[in-house]
Amino acid sequence: MGDDSTPPPDADSVDATGLEAAVDAGAERRALMRKVAQLTKVVMHLNSKNDESEQQYQLLSEELEEEVTAIVEGAAMEIQAETLKVKDLAEKSSLLANASRLDQLFGQQKLQLAAELQQLRAEAQELRQRQREMAELELEVTIQKVREVSQKLRESLENYRRTLERRALEMAQRHEELRSDRQAELQLAQEDFDRRLEELKTSLRREAEHARQSTEHAMLHMRRLHEAETSSQQLALLQRRQERMQRLEHDFAEERRVREAMRSGMELEMMQQRKDLEDFKASLFSVDQQVEAMRGTLEEMRCRAERASADADVARSEAAQAEAETAALAREIALLEVRQRGTAVPAPPAAVPRPKPAAPRNGLTEELREVISNTKQVENEMAMVEARLGDLEDELAEQDKTVAETMGPEGNFDFEVGNDAKWEQILKDFGGPNALQEWQRLLALAKPLGEVSKGVPAAALRGDLGAVQTLQRYFSRLPPLLLNGLKFQAPFNDLLEEAGVKDRFLKKWLDYLCFVLQALPAAGHPSAPVAYMVSDMYSSGAVLDYPKGGMGALIDALVQGLEKHQGQLRYNAHVDQILVEDGQACGVSVKGRQIRAREAVVSNASVWDTEHLLPEGSNWKSKPPECGSFMHLHLGLKAEALPSEMPLHYSVIRDWEEPIDATGNVVIISVPSVVNPALAPEGRHCLHAYLAATEPFELWKGMDRRSPEYAKLKRQRAQPLFEAVERAVPGACENIEMELIGSPLTHARFNRRHRCRAMGDERSAQGGMGSSLGAMSKVSMHTAVANFNRLWERNVSKVHDLRGFEEVFGSYPQGLEAVFKVYPDCQANFFTEVFPFIVQSASRMYPEYNLKKLQQGVVDHLMLGRELVVTLLAHMFLCTITDLARDMPYPCFDMLLFRVSTRQPQELAKLRMVIHYFDRCRLETPQGELRIYRQVRDKRRASWRDSRLPLLEIQVAPELTGFEDEVGRGCLHADFANKSLGGGVLVGGCVQEEIRFAICPELCAAMLVCPIMLENEAITIVGGEQFCTYTGYARSLAFGGDYRDPSPRDADGTPLVAITAMDALDFRGEDSSLRRQMQEPLMLRELEKAAAAFAPVDDVALRQWPVIATGNWGCGAFEGCPELKAVLQWLAASEGRRSLLYFPFELKIGP
């Protein structure tokens, strides 16, 4: 009954709980079935992937198995968890039956799920088996295909190899056949030539003998006929025979004339050689005379020096005696004055009785009064001189020690005179670690030369026997001059070498000092003036003085001195002519009036202007090379916007790496109103800037000073001056109140000087002390050999690597190192074979050798043996040729060797080509000659209008073809040259001319003998063989490999290849329109230039090269018009009796 009291559980709740559990189990079962379905889809998807490998299938199957196992395990765990829940529920609710039923139900589901899972495993196993079989089958098929392809490839390679071998064999056979055919042809040709020559000789001998016999027989027969027969038929026969005999005699006479002409030519040539030998002997005799005269002079100097020393000893003893007498006299004067004042001091007793003096006047004798009077007069004169010197010193406004603020690409610094500490600090800031020591060594060498140059004025130095007369007054100062004579006029570079100056900044600074002193770089500047300047400017306590009133004050002082010595200064009195009598100048002609000279005629005009004043036929020496012209800029500035403290001078240097005398590289600026404010109105400054001796006069020649083109060119060429002024004085260009630009034509007009030369001629230091102008016609190798000897002393022959190269030359060859990186094959034998060959070739030169210079304005030629060319190029490579004049191209490889890098591949390509040239010459000695011709054309403006020569043929080559590679067609190649031959082949540049000179390095030898071309000049070179090929152009230039020039050879081995160098007008930065280019003066200039280039040097050259190969001359960077240039070159070629082959490249010329 107790059990009945407990109410039974609610059936609905029990059913609901079981239902919920069943529902949850069903949901889980459905989720499980979805996962199984998803897995089935995955398996089906995997089944579709027949192209997967067995390993991928295995991995997928394993992953599938792991997922199924994980699902089964998860499901089992969930079922177990649900079972536990049901059991717990059954225990709590006493529904064991339901739990058993549910357990049974779940067991069935579990068994069913296990069966399904087992079925899935079987299917997966079956799937893996099928996939493995398919993969193996596909792998076998793929392997079979690979084997088939490999077999086919091997067969193809074998066939290709056999084909190559067959073609190589055929080509070798063909080459052998061609070689043998060529050899046979040459042999046959030689045999045929020899046979014909022998036949010709035999025939000539036979004909000559036959003619002689016929003549004798004819004469004998004619005599007999004349004696025996007189019929008309016999007379006619006799007449015909006589005519035949006359023809034979005429032929023999013609042949005799030709042979006599040949003999005369040979005799003339021998006479010329004898004359050259006699000239050489005469010059040698003249040198011997000069040496003997100098020896006599030295002996006389020695004697005079001894006499002078003896006289000096006597003078010193007399001076000592005079001082003693003066002291005694002073004591006597003092005693007499004391006596005169009536003192009681007695006179000193005399040792011996003296004669009684004359009666004094006012207590003094006449002799003493005269002495005292003279003494006072001298004192008064000395006081006046000291006062005058004081006045002169007052007229010189002493400026501070600042010479100039120097502005270079690496920074600015103030250079001060007489401040050693400041200069040493500048060397530390801008120079290398050894700059100060090198400077001190140079200063120790320069000071003695400076003292010598102070003792003997430059005007006393001459290069002839007249030096004996001009040096007489300086006998006492001559010994140090004679001891240092070679250094005195040697190039300043030699002094730098002797002092061991290698620091880059110091060398550039000294180059700058030489340039501002005499417009010459250190390589061509005599040592004496620079040594004097250096020793004077860097002496302790030195200052600079500036004259009050500027240069006008100095001019007034000169006029005052002239008039003080009874001289006359005549204005507006231009000299018409210098009078010459008996080979000596004796006076001048001024406006028709003759003024006779008492002693000599002194000309302050330039050598070119002086020559024009001499009468025709005067024995005037050849003119020296001309330096450049000037550009001036004068500005009036407002002072309020400018710095309150400014130096007197500025030097603005654009680039240290450029040659110091490059146009526009150095600008000198002066602000004289800083020192003397009276030179400008109050609150204003006057400024002067100029380019010194670097402006080419050719740009201005013939221009109308009133034309717009002239004004535009003035503004354009003055632009570097404005830029330098703005850099030196910021804000100056914004405060200009007055502006004056002076061109070379301005300078020539107001100074009346030849081509506006303001600094005289360009005389370099070559040729020794007092070098005569005649020496400028030759290029001496003395300095080159001396420089090479210095390299030899530094063991240049034992250089084995780049560091050794640096030790010998003083600079690291980064260009050579870069070549080895870009062209590794070049390094293999350079230091073991090529460089020793270069050194050996340079050692063959002897110091007495002189190259004839092909002077400007003179038609001339020079033949150089190609072995000699190798020696000259070796010296250029070793940078030993340092003393050429400024009108010559730069002759050294230092930029390519020491300055370029891998960032300049075009420059490295040129250096590689030169090294390849030496390598070829090492293996094959060049034969023949390099023939250099200077062509000069007379300017005849009417000749083009009056010319009746026909226009010859002009052919236009296909587009995009270059004439540089055209060979074997009998063409003379045009070289689109710089007026300085070679252009930038050694200093930077890779266009048509530079490429030609790089692939034909022998052409560079012409740079040693050819000064800058004038407007009517061209240079033709024969024999410049091409040694290598190239690819690219300008910055893309690259070395292409070895090349065997197929050009025909002369009998001596000279390659019969010719170029003609001609420089075009530059229209950059100005009006380059066709209207401007068609102006008559400009067209005539181009016509004359091309006509000089295209004119044959002789008839042989005309037959050898009847065609000119040319193209767009001056039409690239120079902006010339191609069509106009083509027509002008056509006219010039026809004038030279040559046809034209025109290569337009990218342009379309003609129909």
Secondary structure, DSSP 8 states (H G I E B T S, - for coil): -HHHHS----HHHHHHHHHHHHHHHHHHHHHHHHHHHHHHHHHHHHHH-TTS-HHHHHHHHHHHHHHHHHHHHHHHHHHHHHHHHHHHHHHHHT-HHHHHHHHHHHHHHHHHHHHHHHHHHHHHHHHHHHHHHHHHHHHHHHHHHHHHHHHHHHHHHHHHHHHHHHHHHHHHHHHHHHHHHHHHHHHHHHHHHHHHHHHHHHHHHHHHHHHHHHHHHHHHHHHHHHHH---HHHHHHHHHHHHHHHHHHHHHHHHHHHHHHHHHHHHHHHHHHHHHHHHHHHHHHHHHHHHHHHHHHHHHHHHHHHHHHHHHHHHHHHHHHHHHHHHHHHHHHHHHHHHHTT--------SS--------BTTB-HHHHHHHHHHHHHHHHHHHHHHHHHHHHHHEEE--SEEEEEEETTEEEEEETT-HHHHHHHHHHHS-TTHHHHHHHHHHHHHHHHHHHHHS-GGG--SSTTHHHHTGGGGGGHHHHHHTHHHHHSBHHHHHHHHT---HHHHHHHHHHHHHHHS--TTTSBHHHHHHHHHHHTSTT---EEETTTHHHHHHHHHHHHHHTT----SS--EEEEEEETTEEEEEEETTEEEE-SS-----S-HHHHHHHS-TT--------B--EEEEEEEEEEGGGS-SS--SEEEEES-TTS-TTSTTSEEEEE-GGGT-GGGS-TTEEEEEEEEEEEE-GGGTTT--TTSHHHHHHHHHHTHHHHHHHHHHSTTGGGGEEEEEEE-HHHHHHHH--GGG-SS-B---STTSTT--GGGGGEEE-HHHHHHHHHHHHTTGGG--SHHHHHHHHSS--HHHHHHHHH-GGGGTTIIIIIHHHHHHHHTT--TT-EEE---TT--EEEEEEHHHHHHHHHHHHTT------TTS-----HHHHHT--TT-HHHHHHHHHHHHHHHHHHHS---SEEEEEEEE----TTHHHH-------EEE--TT--GGG--SS-EEEEEEE-SSTTTTTTTS--SHHHHHHHHSGGGGGGGGT-----TTEEEEEE-----EEEES-GGG-EEEEE------B-TTS-B--EEEEEE----TTS---HHHHTSHHHHHHHHHHHHHHHS-SSHHHHHH--EEEEE-TT-STT---HHHHHHHHHHHHHHTT-EEEEE-TTS----
